[in-house]
């Protein structure tokens, strides 16, 4: 049994936290704005702390961070690095910009606290099932220390090298997955407006090279009248694609594709749909 802290129990964080508990660990969580996932994970057996300072008395073996972006992760890191002791391993699930995890690691290194980045591929469903794909950036030694923790919530995990390499790989994978999601939205919306049978459109698409996890995630639910199959918001999409554009600035053709997709999600934000899931944009004007 390990004592584990968790900051960021939200759409993705809840499933990861739930699997930490399933592996018989003691879990300590802290609330942000959305109390619903906190109340769920507490009912599953976690203990809620009321402040970052409260973590200091919990003798933590590891601290998970699964927050929205690099600035938030760095701000939290500045606070907790002064609270945690040097035996606490930081496992950062945050999707960072291309240098964010390097900058975050430096904050912890100053306090001699070990840090690994492990952004993930998969959604909330995969998180709850414990079958995410871990994208790891870490020193060889820290990777070995962290491996038992990865097994709590990952089906597979891949060590790409030192901190920073995981962030780059995650952003490139999100470039692909968000691009696919945007194309699936365009497919569904255009087919609907043309009066095509969506079930047949889906069945044909699955037979071609356009078949993808995004296609199945959206259409499996869409055909049941459920537009929430791709649980990632327009706002988060713009954040990631902004990071991706910066990563790809030396690759102008790829950067242009990222810009086109970002503009699609930015329009959704401008129209008031920023907190809607990607697949919910299909039935928005």
N, C-alpha and C positions, 0 to 999 in steps of 0.2 A: 504493500500500500504506500502510495506517495501522497504528500500534501501538495496540492496544486492550486494556484490562483488563476483566475480567468477574468480578463478585462475585455468586454465586447461581446456579451451574450445577446446576439441579434439573430437575423435570418440564418446566417452561416454559423455563427458562434454557438447557437443553441445545440445544434446537432453534434458538433465537436465536443462540447461540454457534456452532453448526454452520454457520449461514448467513453469519456474519461470516467464518469461515474460507473458505467457498465463494467469497467475493468477494476472495480473495487477500490478506487482511489478516494481520498478525501478532497472535496472540491470547495473552494471559497470564491464567491462571485461578488461583483459590485454592479449596481444599477447605473444606467445612464438615463435617457429620456423615456425609453419604452420599457415599462415594467412587465408587460405580458410575458416575454421570454424568461425574465428573472423569476417571476412567480412560478412558471412552469418548471424551471430547473431546480428551484428550491423544493417544489413538491416532489421532484425526482430524488432528492436527497442532498442537494448542495446546501451550503451555509452562506447566507448573505452577510457581507461586511458593509459598514456604512461609510467608510472612508478609506483612501489609500493607506493611511497610517495604520489602520487596523490589520493590514496584511503583515505588518512587521512582527506581530505576535504569533503568527501561524506556522512558523518554522517551515517555510515553503521550499520544496525541492525544485519546483518549476513554476514559472509564470507565463501564461499564454496571453498574447495580445492579438485581438482580431478586430481592428478598428478601421475607420472609413478611409483614411488617407495618410500621407506622410506627415503633414503638419500636426495632426492630432496624435499620431504615434510618437513623434519627437517630443511634443509637449508632455504627454503622459510619462515618457521615458525619463525626462528631466526630473519629474516628481518622484517616481518610484525607485530610481537609481539611488536616491538618498535614503531610502527606507529599507530596501532588501539587503540581505547579507550576500556575501560573495559565493556562497554555495548554491544560490538560486539560479537555475538555468532559464534564460529568456527564450521562449519560442514564439516568434512573431509571424502571425498568419496574414498580416496586413499586405495588401497589394500596394507596393511603394512605387514612386517614380524611380528613374534609373539610378539615382544616387541615394535615395532615401534610406534604404536599409544600411548602407555603409555609414551614413551620418548617424543613424540610430545606434548602430553597434558601437560607434565611437563614444557615445554618451555612457553606455554601460561599461566599456573598456576602461574608462576613466575611474570607475569604481571597482575594477577587477571582477566584473560580473560577466559570465559567459553568455553569448548570444548566438542564436541561429535564426535564419529566416526560413519560413516554410509556407509561402503562399500555396494555394491549392487550386486544382481543377475539379470541377463538379459543382453542384448546386446544393440547396438545403436538403433535398431528398437524399442525395448521396452522403451528405454530412451526417444525417441521422442514421443512415445505414452503415456508416463507418467505412465507406469505400471511396473516399476522396483520393486524388492523386497529389502527392506532396512534391513540391519543387524546392529543393533545399540548397541554400547557400550557407556554408559554414566551414570552419577549419576542420581538418580531418579528425582532430581530437574531439571537438565539440559535436561533430556529426555522430561519432560513436556514442557519446554520452546521450545524445538526443534520440537515437534510434528506438529505444523502448517506448518513448512517448509517441513517435510517429505511428507505431503499430496500434495505438488506441483508436485512431480515426482514419487511417489511410489503407487503401487496398494495396497500393504501390507507392513508393517514393523514390526520388532520383536526386542524387547529389551532383550538382553542376559545378562545384568548385567553391571558392571562397565567397563570403557575403558580398552581394551585388550581382553575382551570376544568376542566382535564383530569381531576383527581381526582373532581370532582362528576359529570362526565359518565360516567366509568367506573363509579362507584357506582350511578348510575341504570340504566346498562346491565346491571350485575350484578343489580340488583333484578329486572329483567325476566328475565334468563337463569336465575337461581337459582329464581325463582318458577316458570318453565316447567319446570325440571328436577324440582322437587318435585311438580308436577302430573303429569308423565310417570311418576314413580315411583308415585304414588297410582293412576294409570290402570293401569299394568302389574300392580301387586300386587292391586288389586281385581279386575281381569279374570281373573287367575290363580285367585284364590280362588272366583270365580263359575263357573269351569269354561269360560270363553270361549276361543275359538281366538285366540291372540295374533297370529298372522299376519293374520287377518281384521280384528281390532281395529286393527292398525297400518294396514292398507290402507284401512280406512274413515276413520281419523283423518287420513291424508294428504290425503284429498279435501276435508276441511273446513277451517275457519279455525283449528283447533287445530294445524295442521301447523306445525312449527318445526324449527330446527336441533337443539334438545334432543331432540325426538321422534325424529328420524332418528338422531342420535348414539347414543341409548340402544337403540332397537329394532333397528337394523341389526346390532348385536352381540348383543343379547339373544336374537334368533331363532336365533342360532348357539350358544346356551348360554354366551355370554360376557357377564358382568355388568360389564365395565370400560369400557363405551363412553363414559361421561361422567367423564373423569379430573380430578376436582376433589373434594377430601376434605370430609367432614362438618365437620371442625374449621375448615378454611378458609372453609367456607360460613357458619359461625357468626361467625367473625371479620368477614367482609364484611358480613353482615346486621346485626351490631352497629354497624358504621360507617354502614350505610344507615339504620338506625333513627335514629341521631343526625342524619344529614343531613335526614331527613324529619320531624323533631320538630315543625315548623310546619305539617305536612300530616297531620293525625291519621288520616284514613282510609287513606292510603298507609302511614303508619307502622304501623298495625294489621296490614296485610297482611304487612309485613316481619317483624313480631313473630310472627305465626302460622307463617311459613316458618322463622324462626330456631328456634322451639320444636320444630319437626319435626327439624331437624338436631341440636339440643341433646339431644333424647332419644336419638338415635343415639350421641352421645358418651357420654351417661350409661350406655348399654347396652354400651359398650366398643367401639364401631365408629367412633371419631373419625377414624382414619386410613384408613378405607375410602373408596373413591370413591363419589360420589353414587349412581351406578347400582347399585353393589353392595348398597345398602341395600334393594333390591327383594326380595332373597331372605334378608333377616335378619328374625328374629322381632321 
